[in-house]
Amino acid sequence: MKYYIIAGEASGDLHGSNLIKELHHNDHEAVIRCWGGEKMQAAGATLVKHYRDLAFMGFVEVIKNIRTIFSNLAFCKEDILAHKPDVLILIDYPGFNLRIAKWAKAENIRVVYYISPQVWAWKENRVKMMKQCIDQMLVILPFEQPYYQTKWNWPVEYVGHPLMEEIDRFKTEDQQTLQHTGDRSKPIIALLPGSRKQEILKKLPVMLDVSTQFPGYQFIVAKAPGLESSFYDELLNPYTNVSYVSNQTYSLLHHATAALVTSGTATLETALFEIPEVVCYKGNEISYQIAKRLVNIKYISLVNLIMDKEVVKELIQHEMNTENLVQELRSVLPGAAKRETMLQDYKQLRSVLQAGGHASSAAAKAILNGIKAE
């Protein structure tokens, strides 16, 4: 069968690559075309457009790049029609993918959504349109299935969280040596400032200031794929105990003592590696003020959302400053009581997510079964 998959971010590229492997495993004649990144391409899909050309974050940034976004939408529709897929698989990235879903339904193309838009957080009114346009919804957070079923009478499928399988595979199969230029005699604090230039420029300078208060540690930045080294060299140059690594985020987390992590998927990855963390968010002020009035959730990190309590500290916008980061980082270093409590909560988190099973395999089988039952 022919598949067309759209992922617009680094995390979508990772989850999409594992889904592609499982689709090939279950359908030996699969022909897959995608929007994503190197991981999806390496898994056996033909890459049409890289996610780094799609990454516009925040209200202001979207408005500035609106012509490019509409151009991408038009090109995407043309390419889907030319490929004539049996199924269109959309991975998260709702601003773009929901527009494509609505169009695809009108073109009688089967639409599967893998990794639900976070409508439980904001823009809940999207659900009515989603029910009409999406033939099959596959969710990865345990609270999403009862949310859709109870509130919206929409029977979606919970397939488990794909990070569980990815991190477990890394721990058992991958080379875990960390190649870096830092002081190997000092314990590591991992810095995960995000994958987009604009968000990195907001958060990384504050994280770097923190490093001056911890001379007994080395700080290592996880470099985003696709960004040039010179971008990081300029930012890191004044700091003697900071270096960066490329394509080694999991190895970095595996060896870290603690971490400062931008909100998003990385917060859950860090928790599943059992690394105490402080969650950071700082964005464009106008975008933040708009979002603050629209978002309807108690927490911004997946760890806290899944556990429905504050497991990890979240420093948001103005609260994300050097003084607060230093204080919170100290509270999760070895010997601190908060660190031990956090590690116990991480064990409970893992137990909650384990109930879902092997996400990529379950998703691939659900997609194939859905096509056959159509």
KABEL-V570532 format. One record per residue. SS is DSSP state (2 for helix, 1 for strand, 0 for the rest). PHI is phi in degrees with one decimal (NA if undefined). OMEGA is omega in whole degrees, -180 to 180 (none if undefined). Layout:
<<SS PHI OMEGA> <SS PHI OMEGA>>
This chain:
<<0 NA -179> <1 -108.2 -177> <1 -123.5 174> <1 -128.6 -174> <1 -121.3 179> <1 -123.1 173> <1 -127.5 -174> <0 -114.2 -177> <0 -144.7 -179> <2 -61.3 180> <2 -65.4 177> <2 -65.7 176> <2 -62.8 179> <2 -63.8 -178> <2 -67.8 177> <2 -64.6 -180> <2 -64.2 179> <2 -69.4 176> <2 -65.3 179> <2 -60.8 178> <2 -59.4 -179> <2 -71.6 176> <2 -64.8 176> <2 -63.6 180> <2 -65.0 -177> <2 -91.9 -180> <0 -135.8 -174> <0 -67.7 179> <0 -106.4 -178> <0 -63.7 173> <1 -117.7 -171> <1 -123.3 177> <1 -119.1 -172> <1 -148.1 162> <1 -108.4 -176> <1 179.3 -178> <0 -151.9 -175> <2 -61.2 -178> <2 -66.5 179> <2 -67.6 177> <2 -64.3 -180> <2 -65.4 -180> <0 -77.7 174> <0 118.9 178> <0 -104.5 173> <1 -82.9 -176> <1 -83.8 -179> <1 -91.3 -178> <1 -147.4 -178> <1 -82.0 -178> <2 -63.9 -180> <2 -66.5 177> <2 -86.3 -176> <0 -116.2 -167> <0 -83.4 174> <0 -119.2 -172> <0 -109.6 175> <0 95.3 -175> <2 -62.8 -177> <2 -64.8 -179> <2 -64.0 178> <2 -63.3 -180> <2 -61.2 180> <2 -61.1 -174> <0 -111.3 -173> <2 -61.2 -180> <2 -66.0 178> <2 -65.4 -180> <2 -62.3 180> <2 -66.6 176> <2 -64.1 178> <2 -63.3 178> <2 -61.5 -180> <2 -63.4 179> <2 -63.4 -180> <2 -60.4 -180> <2 -60.8 179> <2 -61.9 -177> <2 -70.3 177> <2 -63.8 -180> <2 -62.7 179> <2 -69.5 -179> <2 -76.9 -180> <0 52.9 -177> <0 -74.6 172> <0 -74.1 180> <1 -151.7 174> <1 -105.6 -178> <1 -111.1 -178> <1 -107.0 -178> <1 -112.7 177> <0 50.2 173> <0 46.0 -168> <2 -66.9 -178> <2 -54.8 -180> <2 -90.5 -170> <2 -68.1 179> <2 -69.5 175> <2 -66.0 178> <2 -66.5 180> <2 -61.0 -180> <2 -63.1 178> <2 -65.2 -176> <2 -63.0 179> <2 -62.0 178> <2 -66.9 178> <0 -92.1 180> <0 61.2 175> <0 -99.6 180> <0 -67.0 -176> <1 -116.6 173> <1 -115.9 177> <1 -111.6 -180> <1 -111.3 -174> <0 81.3 -173> <0 -63.2 167> <0 -57.6 -175> <0 -84.3 -178> <0 -68.7 176> <0 -70.0 179> <0 -95.7 -180> <0 -163.3 -176> <0 56.6 -179> <0 -63.3 180> <0 -65.9 177> <2 -66.1 -171> <2 -60.7 180> <2 -58.3 178> <2 -66.6 -180> <2 -60.3 179> <2 -59.3 -179> <2 -77.7 -171> <2 -100.4 -174> <0 -105.2 -179> <0 -77.7 -176> <1 -150.4 179> <1 -108.8 179> <1 -113.9 -175> <1 -107.0 -174> <0 -121.5 177> <0 -109.2 -172> <2 -60.9 -179> <2 -83.3 -176> <2 -74.2 -178> <2 -61.9 177> <2 -65.6 177> <2 -60.2 -179> <2 -68.0 -177> <2 -68.8 -174> <2 -75.9 -174> <2 -83.9 -172> <2 -122.0 180> <0 52.7 -179> <0 -121.7 -179> <0 -77.1 178> <0 -96.3 -177> <1 -110.7 176> <1 -90.9 -176> <0 -109.6 -176> <0 92.8 -178> <0 -96.8 -176> <2 -65.3 178> <2 -66.8 180> <2 -58.4 -177> <2 -68.8 -178> <2 -66.9 -178> <2 -73.1 177> <2 -63.3 178> <2 -63.8 179> <2 -59.6 -177> <2 -64.9 -176> <2 -97.2 -171> <2 -117.2 -169> <0 -82.8 172> <0 -70.0 -173> <0 -104.5 176> <0 -70.3 180> <0 -100.5 179> <0 -94.3 -179> <0 -152.0 -176> <0 -103.7 -178> <0 -77.7 180> <0 -75.8 -175> <0 -72.4 179> <0 -83.7 -177> <0 -106.6 175> <1 -65.0 -171> <1 -104.5 165> <1 -107.6 -180> <1 -84.8 175> <1 -115.2 179> <1 -117.6 -173> <0 -89.0 179> <0 113.2 -174> <0 -116.5 -179> <0 -109.1 -178> <2 -53.9 -174> <2 -64.6 179> <2 -77.6 178> <2 -64.2 180> <2 -64.4 177> <2 -78.9 -170> <2 -102.4 -174> <2 -60.9 179> <2 -56.7 178> <2 -68.9 177> <2 -60.3 -179> <2 -66.7 177> <2 -60.7 180> <2 -62.6 -176> <2 -59.7 -178> <0 -69.3 -179> <0 -91.6 -176> <0 -131.6 -177> <0 -65.5 180> <0 -82.9 -180> <1 -122.0 169> <1 -104.8 180> <1 -106.2 -179> <1 -127.0 -179> <1 -90.5 173> <1 -83.8 -179> <1 -71.1 180> <0 -74.0 177> <0 -63.3 177> <0 93.3 178> <0 -95.5 -174> <0 -71.4 -180> <2 -63.6 -178> <2 -60.1 178> <2 -60.5 180> <2 -77.1 -179> <2 -55.7 -178> <2 -65.5 -179> <2 -72.6 -174> <2 -86.6 -172> <0 -51.0 -178> <0 -74.9 -172> <0 -109.8 -172> <0 -76.6 -177> <0 -105.9 180> <1 -126.2 174> <1 -137.1 177> <1 -138.2 176> <1 -128.1 179> <1 -113.5 177> <0 54.5 180> <0 -136.5 -176> <2 -58.7 -179> <2 -68.6 176> <2 -63.2 178> <2 -61.9 179> <2 -64.5 -180> <2 -61.6 -176> <2 -101.6 -174> <1 -77.1 174> <1 -93.9 178> <1 -157.6 -176> <1 -151.5 168> <1 -108.3 -166> <1 -130.7 176> <1 -70.1 -178> <0 -61.5 -178> <0 132.3 -177> <2 -57.3 -176> <2 -60.6 179> <2 -65.3 179> <2 -74.0 177> <2 -58.0 -180> <2 -61.7 179> <2 -65.2 -179> <2 -71.4 171> <0 -86.9 179> <0 60.5 178> <0 -108.9 177> <0 -56.0 -171> <1 -142.2 168> <1 -119.5 -177> <1 -90.7 -175> <1 -124.7 171> <1 -144.2 174> <0 -152.0 -178> <0 -132.4 174> <0 -55.4 -173> <2 -61.3 -180> <2 -66.7 179> <2 -60.7 -180> <2 -64.5 -178> <2 -64.7 177> <2 -66.2 -178> <2 -61.5 -179> <2 -57.1 -178> <2 -86.8 -177> <2 -107.0 -175> <0 -78.0 -175> <0 -122.9 178> <0 -136.9 -180> <0 -76.9 -175> <0 -134.6 177> <0 -108.3 -178> <0 -94.4 180> <2 -61.8 180> <2 -58.2 -178> <2 -69.1 180> <2 -64.4 -179> <2 -66.8 -178> <2 -83.3 180> <0 56.8 174> <0 -165.4 -180> <0 -82.6 174> <0 -86.2 -180> <0 -117.9 180> <1 -73.1 178> <1 -111.9 176> <1 -106.2 -170> <1 -114.6 175> <2 52.6 -175> <2 -68.4 178> <2 -70.9 178> <0 -83.8 177> <0 -130.9 -174> <2 -59.9 -178> <2 -60.4 -180> <2 -66.4 179> <2 -63.2 179> <2 -61.0 -180> <2 -61.7 -178> <2 -70.9 178> <2 -64.1 178> <2 -58.2 -175> <0 -72.9 180> <0 -116.3 177> <0 -82.1 -178> <0 -52.1 180> <0 98.8 -180> <0 -85.0 -178> <2 -63.0 -179> <2 -62.3 179> <2 -61.1 -178> <2 -65.8 177> <2 -63.0 180> <2 -62.9 -180> <2 -64.6 177> <2 -67.2 177> <2 -64.6 178> <2 -61.3 179> <2 -64.0 177> <2 -66.0 178> <2 -59.0 179> <2 -60.8 180> <2 -62.9 179> <2 -63.5 -177> <2 -75.7 -179> <2 -63.9 -179> <0 -64.7 -176> <0 -81.0 -179> <0 90.7 -176> <0 -87.0 -167> <2 -62.3 -174> <2 -63.9 179> <2 -65.0 -180> <2 -64.1 180> <2 -66.5 -180> <2 -60.6 180> <2 -65.3 179> <2 -64.7 179> <2 -64.0 -180> <2 -65.0 178> <2 -64.1 179> <2 -65.7 179> <2 -64.9 -178> <2 -65.1 -177> <2 -81.7 -176> <0 -64.6 none>>
